[in-house]
């Protein structure tokens, strides 16, 4: 079994060493699809030697296209997909080593879901419906492709899938400022999608119904309160994003 690690990047000099360090010894090749970084991302990636292949493209904001290109450029039978702000836990690395041996025995699985821990305000969130946050990140190259349509960048795998037990560690929000940047980007995307689909959001729904339901669902039903203050902030901002989506959609609409 030949395993390719694929990572899309754009100005990730502060993060790129994280996935490379944790996965380097496990994989057979590393494909970096870079969207025109102006920082030291490419320089750092190339410093890891011949195992790393950097492919530069000119679409920094479209990670979907870049992830599909990574599949097309990889030569491994299997692909392990990570983002630049993700790392493999030690337990997951051990599980993947064992899995590489098992896959050689031709198990009829096309892909594996992997639990993911999300770092927020100084801790990994384990409640509030945030964990296990399963992501389909290990898959046969000839069975997978990306549907180039959504911000969440989900891969489509044709065939049977299963779950691994140990987690990817997602370090997307090392600071609250970074979280707000991402939060702002995603609410913009959702607002634009509403406008493009010709949908007019309902004011009572987006200012009262959806926020209230979301907060109670995260904080009470899924016990987000057990994550302490970070759990409260997560529930709050997950809820009020509907206010922002509504206002942005109105500002983008030509009606």
C-alpha positions as CSV (number, residue, x, y, z in Angstrom):
1,X,0.0,0.0,0.0
2,X,1.4,3.4,-1.1
3,X,0.1,6.3,0.9
4,X,0.0,9.9,-0.3
5,X,-0.4,12.9,2.0
6,X,-2.2,15.7,0.3
7,X,-2.3,19.3,1.7
8,X,-3.8,22.4,0.1
9,X,-2.0,25.6,1.2
10,X,-2.1,29.4,0.9
11,X,0.2,31.5,3.1
12,X,0.5,28.8,5.7
13,X,4.1,29.4,6.9
14,X,2.9,29.4,10.6
15,X,1.0,26.1,10.2
16,X,2.6,23.9,7.5
17,X,5.1,22.2,9.7
18,X,2.4,20.8,11.9
19,X,1.0,18.2,9.5
20,X,4.4,17.6,7.9
21,X,6.0,16.8,11.2
22,X,3.3,14.4,12.4
23,X,2.7,12.5,9.1
24,X,6.2,12.6,7.4
25,X,7.4,9.1,8.5
26,X,4.0,7.5,7.9
27,X,3.4,8.4,4.3
28,X,5.3,7.6,1.1
29,X,4.8,10.9,-0.7
30,X,3.6,14.4,0.1
31,X,1.7,16.5,-2.4
32,X,1.4,20.2,-1.6
33,X,-1.0,22.1,-3.8
34,X,-0.2,25.8,-3.2
35,X,-2.5,28.6,-4.3
36,X,0.2,31.2,-4.8
37,X,1.6,31.8,-1.3
38,X,3.6,35.0,-0.9
39,X,5.1,33.9,2.4
40,X,7.6,31.0,3.2
41,X,5.1,28.2,2.8
42,X,6.7,26.7,-0.2
43,X,10.2,27.2,1.1
44,X,9.4,25.4,4.3
45,X,7.6,22.5,2.5
46,X,10.5,21.9,0.1
47,X,12.9,21.8,3.1
48,X,11.5,18.4,4.0
49,X,13.2,16.8,1.0
50,X,12.4,14.7,-2.0
51,X,9.4,13.1,-0.5
52,X,7.6,16.5,-0.9
53,X,6.2,17.6,-4.2
54,X,5.0,21.2,-4.4
55,X,2.6,22.1,-7.2
56,X,1.7,25.8,-7.6
57,X,-1.6,27.0,-8.9
58,X,-3.3,30.4,-9.2
59,X,-6.5,30.1,-7.2
60,X,-5.7,30.8,-3.5
61,X,-9.2,30.8,-2.2
62,X,-10.5,27.7,-3.9
63,X,-9.3,24.8,-1.8
64,X,-11.9,22.5,-3.4
65,X,-10.2,22.7,-6.8
66,X,-6.8,22.3,-5.2
67,X,-7.9,19.2,-3.2
68,X,-9.2,17.7,-6.4
69,X,-5.9,18.5,-8.2
70,X,-4.0,16.8,-5.3
71,X,-6.0,13.6,-6.0
72,X,-5.1,13.8,-9.7
73,X,-1.4,14.4,-9.0
74,X,-0.9,11.8,-6.3
75,X,0.5,8.4,-7.2
76,X,-0.4,6.5,-4.0
77,X,-3.1,3.8,-3.9
78,X,-4.5,5.6,-0.8
79,X,-4.7,9.3,0.1
80,X,-4.5,10.9,3.5
81,X,-5.9,14.4,3.3
82,X,-4.9,17.0,5.9
83,X,-5.3,20.8,6.1
84,X,-2.3,22.9,7.1
85,X,-3.8,23.5,10.5
86,X,-4.3,19.8,11.4
87,X,-2.0,17.2,12.9
88,X,-2.1,13.5,13.6
89,X,-2.4,12.4,17.2
90,X,0.2,9.8,18.4
91,X,-2.7,7.3,18.8
92,X,-3.9,7.9,15.3
93,X,-0.4,7.4,13.9
94,X,-0.2,4.0,15.5
95,X,-3.7,3.1,14.2
96,X,-2.7,4.2,10.7
97,X,0.4,2.1,10.8
98,X,-1.6,-1.0,11.7
99,X,-4.2,-0.2,9.1
100,X,-1.6,0.0,6.3
101,X,-0.8,-3.6,7.1
102,X,-4.4,-4.6,7.1
103,X,-5.2,-2.9,3.8
104,X,-2.6,-5.1,2.1
105,X,-4.9,-8.0,2.8
106,X,-7.5,-6.4,0.4
107,X,-10.1,-5.2,2.8
108,X,-13.2,-4.0,0.7
109,X,-13.2,-0.5,2.2
110,X,-13.0,2.6,0.0
111,X,-12.6,5.2,2.7
112,X,-12.3,5.9,6.4
113,X,-13.9,8.5,8.6
114,X,-11.6,9.9,11.2
115,X,-12.8,11.7,14.4
116,X,-11.5,15.3,14.8
117,X,-10.8,17.3,17.9
118,X,-11.3,21.1,17.5
119,X,-9.1,23.5,19.5
120,X,-11.0,26.6,20.8
121,X,-10.1,29.1,23.5
122,X,-7.3,27.0,24.9
123,X,-8.8,23.5,24.9
124,X,-10.3,20.8,22.7
125,X,-14.1,20.9,22.7
126,X,-15.5,17.5,23.5
127,X,-19.2,18.4,23.9
128,X,-21.8,20.6,22.2
129,X,-22.0,18.3,19.2
130,X,-18.4,19.3,18.2
131,X,-16.8,15.9,18.8
132,X,-16.3,13.5,17.1
133,X,-16.7,15.9,14.1
134,X,-16.0,13.0,11.7
135,X,-14.2,13.8,8.5
136,X,-13.6,11.5,5.6
137,X,-9.8,11.9,5.2
138,X,-8.4,8.5,4.2
139,X,-9.6,7.0,1.0
140,X,-8.7,5.1,-2.1
141,X,-7.5,7.5,-4.8
142,X,-9.4,5.7,-7.6
143,X,-12.7,5.9,-5.6
144,X,-12.7,9.6,-4.6
145,X,-13.5,13.0,-6.0
146,X,-14.5,16.4,-4.8
147,X,-17.9,18.0,-5.6
148,X,-16.7,21.5,-6.4
149,X,-19.6,23.4,-4.7
150,X,-19.4,24.0,-1.0
151,X,-17.2,25.7,1.6
152,X,-16.9,22.6,3.7
153,X,-15.0,20.8,1.0
154,X,-16.4,17.3,1.4
155,X,-14.9,14.4,-0.6
156,X,-17.2,11.9,-2.3
157,X,-16.1,8.3,-2.0
158,X,-17.7,5.6,-4.1
159,X,-17.8,2.5,-2.0
160,X,-18.0,1.3,1.6
161,X,-16.6,3.4,4.4
162,X,-15.7,2.7,8.0
163,X,-14.5,4.6,11.1
164,X,-11.1,4.9,12.7
165,X,-11.0,5.3,16.5
166,X,-8.4,7.9,17.1
167,X,-8.5,11.6,16.2
168,X,-7.0,14.3,14.0
169,X,-6.3,17.4,16.0
170,X,-7.6,20.5,14.4
171,X,-5.8,23.7,15.4
172,X,-7.7,26.1,13.2
173,X,-8.4,28.6,16.0
174,X,-5.2,29.1,18.1
175,X,-6.5,32.6,18.9
176,X,-10.0,34.1,19.0
177,X,-9.0,36.5,16.3
178,X,-8.3,33.6,14.0
179,X,-11.7,32.1,14.8
180,X,-13.5,35.4,14.0
181,X,-11.7,35.6,10.6
182,X,-12.9,32.1,9.7
183,X,-16.4,32.8,11.1
184,X,-16.6,36.0,9.0
185,X,-15.5,34.1,5.9
186,X,-18.0,31.3,6.3
187,X,-20.9,33.7,7.0
188,X,-20.0,35.6,3.8
189,X,-20.0,32.4,1.8
190,X,-23.4,31.3,3.3
191,X,-24.9,34.8,2.6
192,X,-23.7,34.7,-1.0
193,X,-25.2,31.3,-1.6
194,X,-28.6,32.5,-0.4
195,X,-28.4,35.4,-2.9
196,X,-27.2,33.1,-5.8
197,X,-30.1,30.7,-5.1
198,X,-32.6,33.5,-5.0
199,X,-33.6,32.7,-1.5
200,X,-34.9,35.5,0.8
201,X,-34.2,34.7,4.4
202,X,-37.1,35.1,6.9
203,X,-36.3,37.8,9.5
204,X,-38.0,36.1,12.4
205,X,-36.3,32.8,11.5
206,X,-32.8,34.2,11.2
207,X,-33.0,36.6,14.2
208,X,-35.0,34.5,16.6
209,X,-35.9,30.9,15.6
210,X,-32.6,29.6,14.2
211,X,-30.3,31.3,16.8
212,X,-32.4,30.1,19.7
213,X,-32.7,26.6,18.4
214,X,-29.0,26.4,17.7
215,X,-27.9,27.7,21.1
216,X,-30.2,25.4,23.0
217,X,-29.2,22.4,20.8
218,X,-25.4,23.0,21.3
219,X,-25.4,24.3,24.9
220,X,-28.2,22.2,26.5
221,X,-29.1,19.2,24.4
222,X,-25.4,18.4,23.5
223,X,-24.1,19.5,26.8
224,X,-21.9,22.3,25.6
225,X,-21.9,23.7,29.1
226,X,-19.6,20.9,30.1
227,X,-16.8,22.6,28.1
228,X,-17.0,25.6,30.4
229,X,-16.5,29.1,29.1
230,X,-15.2,28.0,25.7
231,X,-18.4,25.9,25.3
232,X,-20.6,28.9,26.0
233,X,-18.7,31.1,23.5
234,X,-18.9,28.4,20.9
235,X,-22.6,28.0,21.3
236,X,-23.2,31.8,21.3
237,X,-21.3,32.5,18.1
238,X,-22.7,29.4,16.4
239,X,-26.1,31.0,17.1
240,X,-25.6,34.6,16.2
241,X,-24.0,33.7,12.9
242,X,-27.6,33.7,11.5
243,X,-27.9,37.4,12.3
244,X,-24.8,38.1,10.3
245,X,-25.8,35.8,7.4
246,X,-29.1,37.7,7.2
247,X,-27.6,41.1,7.2
248,X,-24.9,40.2,4.7
249,X,-27.4,38.6,2.3
250,X,-29.5,41.8,2.4
251,X,-26.4,43.9,1.6
252,X,-25.4,41.6,-1.3
253,X,-28.9,41.4,-2.8
254,X,-29.8,43.6,-5.7
255,X,-33.6,43.4,-4.9
